[in-house]
């Protein structure tokens, strides 16, 4: 799909400047005695030398010759612009200017040939310097001697003493609590037909486990 051309102030300004400079060079060459197609060839020669010098400056590291020819072509263009601005009588061009205009084609051809056909040196690119890697230090070849030791027998430990019996203090059951427990057990037997178990007795009386065990032993 072709791209649409958009108006650009820089391009418009460049077109206007190029057209005016082209016209001034033509008028100066025509006034210096170069009539017909020769007067139109002078602006083209100046512009081509400018382009050749600019390309040389952008593609090589040694820009001194390119700058010299760029300044020469720019001086020719600016000189024509100034000369045709009323500072020079185009009806009576001096002889030295006629000589410069007549010798310009040979000068432009020499500059263009030197710029285009001289070997160019490309700009150096930054390359990372190789890192000096240290050489590995040679390790002497040594034979390792492994000495196996016979494990010593573990000393025999004396037998652990038997745990002493723990005497559990007898839990005394209050008579009133024992009577209440019998009533609870009788009611449980009457309602279920079975003897009350320890967990149910403890839950009904709300007593700790040792006391419930003592009451259950006395109810048996």
Secondary structure, 3 states (H helix, E strand, C coil): CCCCCCCCHHHHHHHHHHHHHHHHHHHHHHHCCCCCHHHHHHHHHHHHHHHHHHHHHHHCCCCHHHHHHHHHHHHHHHHHHHHHHHHCCCCCCCHHHHHHHHHHHHHHHHHHHHHHHCCCCCCCCCCCCCCCCCCCCCCCCCCCCCCCCCCCCCCCCCCCCCCCCCCCCCCCCCHHHHHHHHHHHHHHHHHHCCCCCHHHHHHHHCCCHHHHHHHHHHHC
